Amino acid sequence: MGDLVRRAVADGRLAFKLTTPDEFKALLGAPTQENTKADGGMETLALAYPGVQAMFGRMRDYSAPFTLLGLGVRGEGLDIGQDRQIVLRSAADLAKFDPFWGLANVSLARVDLTDQGELLAKMPFDSRTAWPSSDKLPKGLDPVRLLEDGKNPGLGVRALHQRGVDGRGVGIAVIDQPLLRNHVEYADRIVRYERIAVGDMEPQMHGPPVTSIAAGKTCGVAPAATLTYFAVPMWERDNTPYCDTIDKIIAFNENPGDLPRVRVVSISTGMFPQQRHYDRWKESLKKAEEHGILVVTCAQEAFKYGMVGLAEGGDPDDPNDYKTGLYGVRPGAVLVPASNRTTACHLGPDIYTYWRQAGISWATPYLAGVAALAYQVHPDIKPADILGLCAETATQTDVGLIINPAGLVEAVQKLRSEGQ
């Protein structure tokens, strides 16, 4: 059986993310053991045969099948292509990919995709994705251009940058999972990086997108802001690391030396009420506000906001070209761009991902970046005033109120001129 598996790997019948359990069983027959378990947002399936072990996985919230992630013969792991580009053999292989990881590091060069427009519109991809020639793509689809254009924060933000309103002189702190620190998008903006109770865990997927949206040099809303980053165990369901980090930021601001004070904290989670020490967390939020620090989280304790995504091919600066996001629109919420955006990726220092349906985690750092622009033009503004003006200056569209960075900056400048 081991020799059969090795031959199947050599001729490509067993391959990373391309082989399903049914295909595996068709080759080897029924396993002696079969076990499934949940692992975070993923579900895994283990198949055991005499001398052969196979591990499959899938994201739980999507309908894609289990696909092969690891394979061993007599305890020796086989090279099934985990570290190589995945090469699709036919359009049928597309059904094996989910809209979470999408087509990252996948070669589609052999496949005719002209009739796959609906599916491709749901699939994120990255700068490593290889595409077929334009005559084998759906009409009007230009993935290379989408990836590049998706770096634009939109809604007039780049025009603000051209006027010098780019977050300079303002510190943004991001609290998230371990970060790939050397990505070209933000490496030179990090002035402090601290790991808190995360051991030697490698960089995770969440940090680079949120960091680049807040302050990346090509993707960021506030590209000239300085970055302080705290890597914390977001999976622990305990508010203590967040509270401790707020205390550290306040202490730093009392004696920042030559660095800008941290005025905005971006935390892309909303689990605080369900976690231990929630009362202390509420006190931390109050303390931050008293010290002139705006804390933006997915829990939206002080400000109700939601998500929109740019319609494909739309003008990123036109608020009327945005459509509702993943979870629709909450009444009264200010909508913030999240979907159809390009961000830094955790898998390499020059890799970028184009996200289709992003969640509120991507909206949080956008709002934090906008707040940094407000602090730049009015360093003494109160956090609550920033949030209030975000709502007051938002643009009414058919999908709801959409954040208006230029309108906010103008309102903040007026507030400063009035001595408030």
LUMNU-94625 format. One record per residue (C-alpha): x, y, z. Coordinates in steps of 0.25 Angstrom, whole numbers, plus 5000, padded with zeros to 4 digits. Example, Ala and Ser with C-alpha at 12.3 -4.5 7.8 and 13.67 -1.06 7.14 Angstrom:
% residues 2
+------+------+------+
:   c1 :   c2 :   c3 :
+------+------+------+
: 5049 : 4982 : 5031 :
: 5055 : 4996 : 5029 :
+------+------+------+
This chain:
% residues 420
+------+------+------+
:   c1 :   c2 :   c3 :
+------+------+------+
: 5000 : 5000 : 5000 :
: 5011 : 5010 : 5003 :
: 5017 : 5007 : 4989 :
: 5004 : 5010 : 4983 :
: 5003 : 5023 : 4990 :
: 5017 : 5028 : 4987 :
: 5014 : 5025 : 4972 :
: 5001 : 5032 : 4972 :
: 5008 : 5044 : 4978 :
: 5019 : 5044 : 4968 :
: 5009 : 5044 : 4956 :
: 5001 : 5055 : 4962 :
: 4988 : 5047 : 4966 :
: 4990 : 5050 : 4981 :
: 4993 : 5065 : 4982 :
: 4992 : 5076 : 4992 :
: 4978 : 5083 : 4993 :
: 4974 : 5075 : 4980 :
: 4971 : 5061 : 4985 :
: 4958 : 5059 : 4992 :
: 4955 : 5047 : 5002 :
: 4946 : 5041 : 4992 :
: 4957 : 5041 : 4982 :
: 4967 : 5036 : 4992 :
: 4957 : 5024 : 4996 :
: 4956 : 5021 : 4981 :
: 4970 : 5018 : 4981 :
: 4973 : 5011 : 4994 :
: 4959 : 5006 : 4998 :
: 4952 : 5008 : 5012 :
: 4961 : 5013 : 5023 :
: 4963 : 5005 : 5036 :
: 4960 : 5018 : 5044 :
: 4953 : 5031 : 5040 :
: 4952 : 5043 : 5050 :
: 4948 : 5057 : 5049 :
: 4950 : 5069 : 5058 :
: 4948 : 5084 : 5059 :
: 4961 : 5092 : 5059 :
: 4957 : 5107 : 5060 :
: 4950 : 5111 : 5047 :
: 4955 : 5098 : 5041 :
: 4950 : 5084 : 5041 :
: 4960 : 5073 : 5039 :
: 4958 : 5059 : 5035 :
: 4968 : 5048 : 5037 :
: 4968 : 5035 : 5029 :
: 4977 : 5023 : 5034 :
: 4981 : 5011 : 5027 :
: 4992 : 5000 : 5030 :
: 5005 : 5008 : 5029 :
: 4998 : 5020 : 5023 :
: 4992 : 5033 : 5029 :
: 4985 : 5044 : 5022 :
: 4980 : 5058 : 5027 :
: 4969 : 5066 : 5020 :
: 4964 : 5079 : 5024 :
: 4953 : 5090 : 5020 :
: 4948 : 5103 : 5025 :
: 4935 : 5100 : 5033 :
: 4927 : 5112 : 5028 :
: 4928 : 5108 : 5014 :
: 4922 : 5097 : 5005 :
: 4936 : 5093 : 4999 :
: 4940 : 5078 : 5001 :
: 4951 : 5073 : 5010 :
: 4964 : 5073 : 5002 :
: 4978 : 5067 : 5005 :
: 4987 : 5074 : 5014 :
: 4997 : 5064 : 5019 :
: 5001 : 5050 : 5015 :
: 5010 : 5040 : 5022 :
: 5015 : 5026 : 5020 :
: 5021 : 5018 : 5031 :
: 5023 : 5031 : 5039 :
: 5030 : 5038 : 5028 :
: 5023 : 5050 : 5022 :
: 5022 : 5051 : 5007 :
: 5024 : 5063 : 4999 :
: 5010 : 5065 : 4993 :
: 5013 : 5080 : 4988 :
: 5011 : 5088 : 5001 :
: 5022 : 5097 : 4998 :
: 5019 : 5098 : 4983 :
: 5009 : 5106 : 4974 :
: 4996 : 5097 : 4973 :
: 4994 : 5095 : 4958 :
: 4980 : 5092 : 4954 :
: 4978 : 5081 : 4944 :
: 4964 : 5085 : 4939 :
: 4952 : 5094 : 4943 :
: 4946 : 5083 : 4951 :
: 4957 : 5085 : 4961 :
: 4952 : 5099 : 4964 :
: 4941 : 5093 : 4973 :
: 4951 : 5089 : 4983 :
: 4954 : 5103 : 4987 :
: 4947 : 5111 : 4997 :
: 4944 : 5126 : 4997 :
: 4953 : 5128 : 5009 :
: 4967 : 5125 : 5004 :
: 4962 : 5125 : 4990 :
: 4972 : 5123 : 4979 :
: 4984 : 5128 : 4986 :
: 4997 : 5122 : 4980 :
: 4989 : 5114 : 4970 :
: 4993 : 5113 : 4955 :
: 4980 : 5114 : 4946 :
: 4989 : 5115 : 4934 :
: 4984 : 5102 : 4928 :
: 4969 : 5105 : 4930 :
: 4959 : 5111 : 4921 :
: 4952 : 5121 : 4931 :
: 4943 : 5128 : 4921 :
: 4930 : 5122 : 4927 :
: 4935 : 5123 : 4942 :
: 4932 : 5138 : 4944 :
: 4921 : 5135 : 4955 :
: 4931 : 5126 : 4963 :
: 4943 : 5135 : 4961 :
: 4935 : 5147 : 4966 :
: 4935 : 5140 : 4980 :
: 4949 : 5136 : 4980 :
: 4961 : 5144 : 4987 :
: 4975 : 5142 : 4980 :
: 4989 : 5147 : 4982 :
: 5001 : 5152 : 4975 :
: 5006 : 5138 : 4973 :
: 4993 : 5133 : 4966 :
: 4996 : 5130 : 4951 :
: 4985 : 5133 : 4941 :
: 4982 : 5128 : 4927 :
: 4983 : 5138 : 4915 :
: 4972 : 5148 : 4914 :
: 4964 : 5140 : 4904 :
: 4962 : 5129 : 4914 :
: 4957 : 5139 : 4925 :
: 4943 : 5144 : 4926 :
: 4941 : 5157 : 4918 :
: 4945 : 5169 : 4925 :
: 4953 : 5161 : 4936 :
: 4967 : 5167 : 4938 :
: 4973 : 5161 : 4951 :
: 4986 : 5168 : 4951 :
: 4979 : 5181 : 4950 :
: 4969 : 5177 : 4961 :
: 4981 : 5174 : 4970 :
: 4988 : 5187 : 4968 :
: 4975 : 5196 : 4968 :
: 4971 : 5189 : 4981 :
: 4982 : 5196 : 4988 :
: 4975 : 5209 : 4987 :
: 4967 : 5212 : 5000 :
: 4957 : 5220 : 4992 :
: 4947 : 5231 : 4996 :
: 4957 : 5242 : 4993 :
: 4968 : 5237 : 5003 :
: 4979 : 5238 : 4993 :
: 4975 : 5252 : 4990 :
: 4977 : 5255 : 5004 :
: 4991 : 5249 : 5004 :
: 4995 : 5258 : 4992 :
: 4991 : 5270 : 5002 :
: 5000 : 5264 : 5012 :
: 4989 : 5259 : 5021 :
: 4995 : 5245 : 5022 :
: 4996 : 5242 : 5037 :
: 5009 : 5248 : 5039 :
: 5012 : 5251 : 5054 :
: 5002 : 5241 : 5059 :
: 5005 : 5228 : 5065 :
: 4995 : 5216 : 5062 :
: 4996 : 5203 : 5071 :
: 4991 : 5190 : 5065 :
: 4988 : 5179 : 5075 :
: 4986 : 5166 : 5067 :
: 4993 : 5152 : 5065 :
: 5008 : 5150 : 5062 :
: 5012 : 5158 : 5050 :
: 5021 : 5156 : 5038 :
: 5030 : 5168 : 5041 :
: 5038 : 5170 : 5029 :
: 5027 : 5172 : 5018 :
: 5030 : 5183 : 5009 :
: 5017 : 5189 : 5011 :
: 5020 : 5194 : 5026 :
: 5033 : 5189 : 5030 :
: 5039 : 5203 : 5031 :
: 5027 : 5208 : 5039 :
: 5029 : 5199 : 5051 :
: 5035 : 5207 : 5062 :
: 5032 : 5196 : 5073 :
: 5028 : 5182 : 5073 :
: 5025 : 5173 : 5085 :
: 5021 : 5159 : 5087 :
: 5012 : 5156 : 5099 :
: 5009 : 5142 : 5103 :
: 5010 : 5136 : 5088 :
: 5023 : 5128 : 5090 :
: 5030 : 5125 : 5077 :
: 5017 : 5125 : 5069 :
: 5020 : 5128 : 5054 :
: 5013 : 5140 : 5047 :
: 4998 : 5138 : 5045 :
: 4989 : 5142 : 5034 :
: 4982 : 5153 : 5041 :
: 4992 : 5163 : 5045 :
: 4998 : 5167 : 5031 :
: 4984 : 5171 : 5025 :
: 4980 : 5180 : 5037 :
: 4993 : 5186 : 5038 :
: 4994 : 5190 : 5023 :
: 4980 : 5195 : 5023 :
: 4983 : 5205 : 5035 :
: 4997 : 5210 : 5031 :
: 5003 : 5202 : 5019 :
: 5011 : 5210 : 5009 :
: 5002 : 5207 : 4997 :
: 4989 : 5201 : 5003 :
: 4988 : 5209 : 5016 :
: 4979 : 5220 : 5020 :
: 4990 : 5227 : 5028 :
: 5003 : 5223 : 5021 :
: 5012 : 5233 : 5029 :
: 5007 : 5229 : 5043 :
: 5017 : 5221 : 5052 :
: 5013 : 5207 : 5056 :
: 5014 : 5200 : 5069 :
: 5010 : 5186 : 5069 :
: 5006 : 5177 : 5080 :
: 5005 : 5162 : 5077 :
: 4995 : 5155 : 5087 :
: 4988 : 5142 : 5088 :
: 4975 : 5146 : 5082 :
: 4970 : 5131 : 5083 :
: 4971 : 5131 : 5098 :
: 4957 : 5138 : 5101 :
: 4963 : 5146 : 5112 :
: 4963 : 5162 : 5112 :
: 4976 : 5163 : 5120 :
: 4986 : 5164 : 5109 :
: 4977 : 5176 : 5103 :
: 4976 : 5183 : 5116 :
: 4991 : 5181 : 5119 :
: 4994 : 5187 : 5106 :
: 4986 : 5199 : 5107 :
: 4993 : 5202 : 5120 :
: 5006 : 5201 : 5113 :
: 5002 : 5210 : 5102 :
: 4997 : 5221 : 5113 :
: 5011 : 5219 : 5120 :
: 5018 : 5221 : 5106 :
: 5011 : 5233 : 5103 :
: 5015 : 5240 : 5116 :
: 5030 : 5239 : 5111 :
: 5030 : 5236 : 5096 :
: 5044 : 5242 : 5093 :
: 5045 : 5246 : 5079 :
: 5034 : 5237 : 5074 :
: 5019 : 5242 : 5072 :
: 5010 : 5238 : 5083 :
: 5000 : 5227 : 5080 :
: 4986 : 5233 : 5078 :
: 4979 : 5221 : 5071 :
: 4978 : 5207 : 5075 :
: 4972 : 5197 : 5065 :
: 4968 : 5183 : 5070 :
: 4961 : 5174 : 5060 :
: 4953 : 5166 : 5069 :
: 4939 : 5168 : 5076 :
: 4939 : 5156 : 5086 :
: 4942 : 5165 : 5098 :
: 4928 : 5163 : 5105 :
: 4930 : 5148 : 5104 :
: 4944 : 5148 : 5110 :
: 4949 : 5148 : 5124 :
: 4951 : 5161 : 5131 :
: 4941 : 5169 : 5123 :
: 4939 : 5179 : 5134 :
: 4954 : 5182 : 5134 :
: 4953 : 5184 : 5119 :
: 4942 : 5194 : 5120 :
: 4951 : 5202 : 5130 :
: 4962 : 5201 : 5120 :
: 4954 : 5207 : 5109 :
: 4950 : 5218 : 5119 :
: 4964 : 5221 : 5123 :
: 4969 : 5221 : 5108 :
: 4958 : 5232 : 5105 :
: 4963 : 5240 : 5117 :
: 4977 : 5240 : 5111 :
: 4972 : 5244 : 5098 :
: 4974 : 5231 : 5091 :
: 4963 : 5225 : 5082 :
: 4961 : 5210 : 5082 :
: 4954 : 5204 : 5070 :
: 4950 : 5190 : 5071 :
: 4940 : 5181 : 5064 :
: 4931 : 5181 : 5076 :
: 4928 : 5195 : 5073 :
: 4926 : 5200 : 5087 :
: 4926 : 5214 : 5084 :
: 4923 : 5215 : 5069 :
: 4913 : 5207 : 5060 :
: 4919 : 5204 : 5047 :
: 4918 : 5193 : 5036 :
: 4925 : 5189 : 5023 :
: 4924 : 5192 : 5008 :
: 4932 : 5187 : 4996 :
: 4935 : 5194 : 4983 :
: 4927 : 5189 : 4972 :
: 4937 : 5182 : 4962 :
: 4941 : 5192 : 4952 :
: 4935 : 5204 : 4960 :
: 4942 : 5217 : 4963 :
: 4948 : 5215 : 4977 :
: 4946 : 5230 : 4980 :
: 4931 : 5230 : 4977 :
: 4923 : 5226 : 4989 :
: 4912 : 5222 : 4980 :
: 4920 : 5211 : 4974 :
: 4920 : 5203 : 4987 :
: 4911 : 5191 : 4990 :
: 4907 : 5185 : 5003 :
: 4917 : 5176 : 5010 :
: 4917 : 5162 : 5016 :
: 4907 : 5164 : 5027 :
: 4898 : 5175 : 5020 :
: 4895 : 5188 : 5027 :
: 4891 : 5191 : 5041 :
: 4882 : 5203 : 5042 :
: 4889 : 5216 : 5046 :
: 4903 : 5210 : 5043 :
: 4914 : 5217 : 5036 :
: 4919 : 5208 : 5025 :
: 4934 : 5206 : 5023 :
: 4941 : 5199 : 5011 :
: 4946 : 5185 : 5014 :
: 4943 : 5176 : 5002 :
: 4950 : 5176 : 4989 :
: 4963 : 5181 : 4995 :
: 4977 : 5178 : 4993 :
: 4986 : 5176 : 5006 :
: 4999 : 5170 : 5010 :
: 5000 : 5155 : 5012 :
: 5006 : 5147 : 5023 :
: 5013 : 5137 : 5014 :
: 5024 : 5146 : 5009 :
: 5030 : 5160 : 5009 :
: 5025 : 5164 : 4996 :
: 5012 : 5156 : 4994 :
: 4999 : 5163 : 4994 :
: 4985 : 5157 : 4995 :
: 4972 : 5162 : 4987 :
: 4961 : 5160 : 4997 :
: 4947 : 5158 : 4991 :
: 4937 : 5157 : 5003 :
: 4944 : 5163 : 5015 :
: 4939 : 5164 : 5029 :
: 4938 : 5175 : 5039 :
: 4953 : 5172 : 5043 :
: 4957 : 5179 : 5030 :
: 4948 : 5191 : 5033 :
: 4953 : 5194 : 5047 :
: 4968 : 5198 : 5043 :
: 4962 : 5206 : 5032 :
: 4954 : 5214 : 5042 :
: 4966 : 5215 : 5051 :
: 4974 : 5221 : 5039 :
: 4963 : 5231 : 5037 :
: 4964 : 5235 : 5052 :
: 4979 : 5236 : 5050 :
: 4977 : 5247 : 5039 :
: 4968 : 5254 : 5048 :
: 4978 : 5254 : 5059 :
: 4988 : 5260 : 5050 :
: 4980 : 5272 : 5046 :
: 4975 : 5274 : 5061 :
: 4985 : 5268 : 5071 :
: 4976 : 5272 : 5083 :
: 4963 : 5267 : 5078 :
: 4955 : 5257 : 5087 :
: 4953 : 5243 : 5082 :
: 4938 : 5245 : 5084 :
: 4938 : 5257 : 5075 :
: 4945 : 5249 : 5064 :
: 4934 : 5238 : 5064 :
: 4923 : 5248 : 5065 :
: 4928 : 5255 : 5052 :
: 4930 : 5242 : 5045 :
: 4915 : 5240 : 5046 :
: 4912 : 5255 : 5043 :
: 4920 : 5256 : 5031 :
: 4917 : 5242 : 5025 :
: 4911 : 5242 : 5011 :
: 4897 : 5237 : 5009 :
: 4896 : 5226 : 4997 :
: 4886 : 5216 : 4993 :
: 4893 : 5206 : 5002 :
: 4894 : 5215 : 5014 :
: 4903 : 5225 : 5020 :
: 4918 : 5223 : 5015 :
: 4930 : 5229 : 5022 :
: 4935 : 5242 : 5016 :
: 4950 : 5244 : 5020 :
: 4951 : 5257 : 5013 :
: 4938 : 5262 : 5019 :
: 4943 : 5258 : 5033 :
: 4957 : 5265 : 5031 :
: 4950 : 5278 : 5027 :
: 4941 : 5277 : 5039 :
: 4952 : 5274 : 5049 :
: 4960 : 5286 : 5043 :
: 4948 : 5295 : 5045 :
: 4947 : 5290 : 5059 :
: 4961 : 5293 : 5062 :
: 4960 : 5307 : 5055 :
: 4949 : 5310 : 5065 :
: 4958 : 5306 : 5077 :
: 4950 : 5294 : 5081 :
+------+------+------+
